[in-house]
Amino acid sequence: MEQLFSCRNCIHNCGQSLTIGRGSGYCLKHDSVILEPGQTTCKYLHRKDLPRFVVDEAIREHAAEFANFSALVNLRTKKAIQRLPYSEKFVWEKQIFDPIVHMLAQYYKSQPSWVFVQALSGGVDGRRALTHSALVRRYMDRCATWVSSYRLVLSVVQEISIEPCFDSESLVVENGETEDDAREEARWDVVFARIASVQEYGFHSGVETLMWATDQLDGALSELDWPRLKSELETKRKQWTKDIIDHAATENVFFPPPDDSPPGEEPPA
């Protein structure tokens, strides 16, 4: 339960979950390497596993508990952790280079940021899929709107029924657990993160069918029945895509000219 409120389960540490991504993480909120992500947190925690509006009370309680700390803090000892900027030279010297962490450390250098997020869509790699869904949610949360994020969520929806694949090096295998066990848990980490992306978009846009998307899955999600859930998601993918497009079109924001720049962001010169 404690790790649910650690950096491993926070969207600001996009490339890790409870069972995905070994070693250090990287926090986009604090622009810092996280040496022990399972034992680190902060008052800005935004859980990956569930949409924010569902766990808002628990998140607010967590924020109050760590309100006296400006940045990262040890979850158990409640001692402040000094920010550690990313150094490409350091990770190569220590032979701990991680391509996902490296990619995230370059995130702030990309403008406009939505291009970086959109470029991560596609493929079946589970850790990449987790990272993509977390970045989409961060984008929505920071913009506090749906207008410039519908195209990003459309990408998530197109992949929502695809079973993620994991290299053994991507998995966190706990004592007494098999690699197959970890792989199954990792799959659910990605599935829940993807669905939470859709639900949070529904919250921001006011589209009720998306906000309560889990109610339409006939119990397959709550029962962790992947074959049945995959079938349900394949069906819902078409409807959710239509819901997003119809709503954006009704609001006159569906790819307005110039159609390569979301509203509120200037096209490159």
DAJO-V28302 format. One line per field, one symbol per residue. phi: phi as a letter, one per 20 degrees, with the letter a starting at -180 (. if undefined). burial: 1 if it has 9 or more other C-alpha atoms within 8 Angstrom, else 0. A space follows every 50 residues. Layout:
# DAJO-V28302
phi=???
burial=???
This chain:
# DAJO-V28302
phi=.gffddffddffdfecbfccnfmfdbeffdlbfdfcffdcbafegcfffc fgffdgfffffffffdffdfbfbffeeldfdffcffcffffffelcfcff fffffegfeecffffffffefnndffffffffffffffffffflbdgecf fffgffffdfdeffdcfgfeeedfgndeffffffffgfgfgfffffffff fgffemeffegdgffedlmfffeldfgffgffffffgfffffffffffff emcflffffdcfgncffff
burial=00111111111111111111110111110011110111111110111111 11001000100110010010111110000100100000001100001000 11011010010011111101100111111111111111110000111111 01111111011001010001111000001001101111111111111111 11111010011110001001100010001111110010011011101110 0010000000111000000
